[in-house]
Amino acid sequence: MENDVKQAFSSLRGPERRSKNVCFTLAILICLLLSSCNLTPSHLSAAKNIPIQHNGRIKSFEAFSRTTVQLITGKQTWQKKSAVQVIFDGLTHREKIDDLEWIRINYAKLRQTLSLPQEKTFFSTNQVIPSIDEVVALVRHSQAKRNQDIRPTKLEQKAEELYSQLMTIQHLESGESITVVPSVDENARWQSPFEAADSGQRTADRKDFENLLQLYGQGNFTEFDQAVHQWEEKVAVLVSPATRTKIALEGYYYDIQPFEWAWIFYLLAFVFLTFFAATPPHPFDFAQGMPLRPFDGAQGRFRLVGTLSVFLAVLFHTLGIALRVIILARPPVSNMYESMIYMNWILMVFAIIFAVTQKTLLPVSAGSLISAFVMIYAHLLPIDSSMDVLVPVLRSNYWLTIHVMTIVSSYGAFGLAMALGHRHLFLSARNRFTPQAELDSDQLIYRVMQVGVLLVGIGTVLGGVWANESWGRFWGWDPKETWALITFLGYLVIIHLRHAKWLDNFGLAVGSVLGFLLVLMTWYGVNFVLGRGLHSYGFGSGGIIWIIYYLVFEAAFLTWVIFSKLKINRA
């Protein structure tokens, strides 16, 4: 009798508890969406689209501002101001730029070397200039090492970053980088309103831009907005319709922030599909499957919400990639940031394909979580997300499309296999699998991994063909080439061991998790840890702490799974 009462009470509380969980989830979503809102004041909405020639292309003033502020401060906003507002404030008070404490120096050893206070992270130009000789010496040592294909020390790399920050501020203070005055020929060098006029014909008068800045400094935003529109009309005469369209699309790209919306909806999809739409309806207790349909009943409605969230996430994700492709007229895999964004897009494409063919939402659920984390990592890691021209060796849309997109697509397949492997191990450690469900999970991981092996094999061979065209040799044991081969062979070993039945389904799941560490080394480690070889155009530094966090998580997860499995086997 007592047990019956408890069961009845629990069944009454179930819907209430679930409703509270849904409300809590939606509240978190709303907070995330509000946090991604644009900080640009309304009086600068038109100024964001002022054309400017910067880093080899004509872009929007917002794109220029974001790149500049990101380089100096480490973020695209500063003191709760948008990048455009920061730059306009600086241009109207150029005499005070050297006093702004906005140079981010987050490496303690560099601060110590320059005799800067250890308790601070942001400094002004005037505070750094007394130690400029030490900075220059470190930069020279770094360049000498790079010329000999030797990786500079972290101190030297940070000194290079600081030197770039100082040069950027200097060009901003002099107005040299504000090249907003076009020439008759769109492709010719644009001028800054702060430099001496040349003999070229200029339809837009530099004095108009100076007046525009003066109105902004006076706080006369109504007339400032009018002056901005007049300036853009004059510049439009000398800018082609195609360029104007790209600038407008670039402004739209920054306004809607598609990738921020995408990872939020991916998280929402994972939460609804995993915690509310599973069968039976308990967190992570979906070992028996997660059918695409029906959508009736409470679980069906949650399944529908999760499915719609996936649709919206992929929609924003695809829109963001498409906008970057149109704006830059190149495939979306030209730098580390773009490759991460494309990787988790193709991951979701594979997830949807396998979901349809296997008639289960499990790949979509697992893929959504990994896609969200990949996007979050893309913003946490110190990688450049700006849209600039490529180094000469990458200016081949043909090879970018064939080689790089094939390789990165293989990373997407391996990422999905890794996600499914985590799910398999989690359920196995909790002893939730039925024999048939365990077999289905094993086959799904195996098929996804086979797709990845096929793609990375083809991509590696195509990379050799491109290397022969660019460097005159098919293979040279460059670190990038070597680790791509290691990744291919590593997964090939896992596939063959499973085919020969030397690995059971538990071993395959472990292999899918450990195998992705090879992808991580090939993809990020070679560029940001080793930093050597002919693929120097993709090199960077930093972010190792986030990789360490990931490795610690995987070590803890696998340790828990193995001990749980041993405990189950002993029982």
Salt bridges, closest charged atoms under 4 A:
GLU2 OE2 - LYS6 NZ 3.71
GLU16 OE2 - LYS20 NZ 3.47
GLU62 OE2 - ARG66 NE 3.22
ASP89 OD2 - LYS81 NZ 3.22
GLU95 OE2 - HIS93 ND1 3.92
GLU101 OE2 - LYS120 NZ 3.30
GLU156 OE1 - LYS145 NZ 3.19
GLU160 OE1 - ARG146 NH2 2.76
GLU161 OE1 - LYS158 NZ 3.77
GLU176 OE1 - HIS171 NE2 3.88
GLU195 OE2 - ARG189 NH2 3.13
ASP198 OD2 - ARG202 NH2 2.45
ASP208 OD2 - LYS234 NZ 2.46
ASP225 OD2 - HIS229 NE2 3.53
GLU250 OE2 - ARG57 NH2 2.62
ASP255 OD1 - LYS48 NZ 2.55
GLU260 OE2 - HIS379 NE2 3.36
ASP285 OD2 - ARG432 NH1 3.39
GLU338 OE2 - ARG324 NH2 2.95
GLU338 OE2 - ARG330 NH2 3.31
ASP388 OD1 - LYS59 NZ 2.63
ASP442 OD2 - ARG498 NH2 2.85
ASP478 OD2 - HIS535 ND1 2.78
GLU481 OE2 - ARG473 NH1 2.90
GLU554 OE1 - HIS422 NE2 2.66
